[in-house]
C-alpha cells in the first residue's frame, strides 16, 4: 500500500499537496520534476540534510525512516519517491503502475549507488560534521541503514564499493 499511517496525526488535517524535500536529494528532485510536469502546485517544506533536520524527532514522526521526500495529499501520507511519483502521475498515466515501469525500476535500483557517489565525490570535499553533531545524528536518527552509511562515509568508503557504484 502506498499510503502509510502517520505518527504525526496533524498531517491528516492537511489539505492539498505538501512536500517535505531537500534541494540536493535526487529522490526529492525526481518528485519535484513530476510535480512540475503535471503542473501541480504544492506547499514546500524544505528539510536541511546539512543540518540533519531529517534526524529530528519531529521529522521522523512524518517519515519513520527519516528520509526525503514525504508527500501528504489531502491528509494521506506517502513516503517512497517511486510511490509518490506514481500517485502524482495519476491513473491515466503510464507511471501510475510504477511496478511495471522499467525506467522507474532502474532509477530506484540506482538510488543507493547515486547516494554513495554523491557523498564520495561531492560531499567528501566539505568539512566533516563536528564530533558532537555526528554523535547527535547517531543518537537521534532511527534509520539503522543511514546510521551505518554515515559511519562508513566518515571512515572512508572501500574502493571496491565505490567502483561497484560507478559500474
C-alpha positions in Angstrom: 0.0 0.0 0.0 1.3 3.4 -0.9 -0.2 5.3 2.0 1.2 5.0 5.5 -0.3 5.9 8.8 1.5 9.0 10.1 2.7 9.1 13.6 2.1 12.9 13.4 -1.7 12.9 13.4 -1.9 16.6 12.4 -0.9 15.5 8.9 -4.4 14.1 8.4 -5.9 17.6 8.5 -3.6 19.0 5.8 -5.4 20.0 2.5 -3.7 19.9 -0.9 -0.3 18.7 -1.6 2.5 19.1 0.9 6.0 18.0 0.1 8.9 17.6 2.6 12.0 17.6 0.5 15.7 18.6 0.3 17.1 20.6 -2.6 20.1 18.3 -3.4 18.3 15.0 -2.8 17.9 13.1 -6.1 14.7 11.4 -4.8 13.3 14.8 -3.9 14.4 16.2 -7.3 12.6 13.5 -9.3 9.4 14.1 -7.3 9.6 17.8 -7.9 10.1 17.2 -11.6 7.0 15.0 -11.7 5.0 17.7 -9.9 6.3 20.3 -12.4 5.5 18.1 -15.4 1.9 17.6 -14.1 1.6 21.3 -13.3 0.8 20.5 -9.6 1.1 23.3 -7.0 2.3 22.2 -3.6 3.3 23.6 -0.2 7.0 23.2 0.2 8.6 22.1 3.4 12.4 22.2 2.9 14.4 19.8 5.1 18.0 20.7 5.5 20.1 17.5 5.2 23.2 19.5 6.0 21.7 20.5 9.4 20.4 16.9 9.9 16.8 18.0 10.1 15.8 14.6 8.8 17.1 13.2 12.1 14.8 15.3 14.2 12.1 13.6 16.2 9.5 15.9 14.6 10.5 14.9 11.0 10.8 11.2 11.9 7.1 11.4 13.1 6.4 12.3 9.4 8.8 9.9 7.7 9.6 7.0 10.0 12.8 6.2 8.0 14.0 9.8 8.3 14.5 10.2 4.6 13.2 12.7 2.0 10.8 13.1 0.3 7.5 12.7 2.0 4.2 13.8 0.5 0.8 14.5 2.1 -2.1 14.7 -0.3 -5.3 15.8 1.4 -4.2 14.1 4.6 -2.8 10.9 3.0 0.9 10.3 3.7 3.2 8.7 1.1 6.9 8.3 1.8 8.7 6.5 -1.1 9.7 8.6 -4.1 8.6 5.9 -6.6 5.2 5.6 -4.9 4.9 9.4 -4.8 5.6 9.7 -8.5 3.0 7.0 -9.3 0.5 8.8 -7.1 1.2 12.2 -8.7 1.1 10.8 -12.2 -2.4 9.5 -11.6 -4.3 6.6 -13.0 -4.3 8.0 -16.6 -0.5 7.9 -16.8 1.9 5.0 -17.7 3.6 6.0 -14.4 0.6 5.0 -12.4 1.6 1.4 -12.5 5.2 2.0 -11.4 5.9 -1.6 -10.6 5.8 -2.3 -14.4 7.8 0.8 -15.4 11.3 -0.4 -16.2 12.7 3.1 -16.3 11.4 3.9 -12.7 12.7 0.5 -11.5 16.1 1.2 -12.9 16.1 4.7 -11.3 15.1 3.2 -8.0 17.8 0.5 -8.1 20.5 3.1 -8.9 19.5 5.3 -6.0 21.9 3.8 -3.4 24.8 4.0 -5.8 23.9 7.6 -6.6 23.8 8.4 -2.9 27.3 6.8 -2.3 28.8 8.6 -5.3 27.3 11.9 -4.3 28.7 11.6 -0.8 32.1 10.5 -2.1 32.6 12.9 -4.9 30.6 16.0 -3.8 30.4 16.0 0.0 33.9 14.5 0.8 35.5 17.9 0.0 33.3 19.7 2.5 34.1 19.9 6.2 33.2 16.8 8.2 30.5 17.2 10.9 31.8 18.0 14.3 32.1 15.0 16.6 29.2 16.4 18.6 27.0 16.6 15.5 28.0 13.1 14.3 27.2 11.7 17.8 23.9 13.5 17.9 22.9 12.2 14.5 23.7 8.6 15.5 21.7 9.0 18.7 18.6 10.7 17.2 18.2 9.1 13.8 16.1 5.8 13.9 17.2 4.5 10.5 20.0 2.0 11.1 21.0 1.8 7.5 21.5 5.5 7.3 23.4 5.5 10.6 25.8 2.9 9.2 26.1 4.7 5.9 27.2 7.9 7.8 29.8 5.8 9.8 31.1 4.3 6.5 31.3 7.7 4.9 33.2 9.1 8.0 35.8 6.4 7.9 36.0 6.4 4.0 34.2 4.1 1.6 36.1 1.0 0.5 37.4 1.5 -3.1 35.6 -1.7 -4.2 32.3 -0.3 -3.0 33.0 3.0 -4.9 33.9 1.1 -8.1 30.8 -1.1 -7.8 28.6 2.1 -7.5 30.3 3.6 -10.6 29.7 0.4 -12.6 
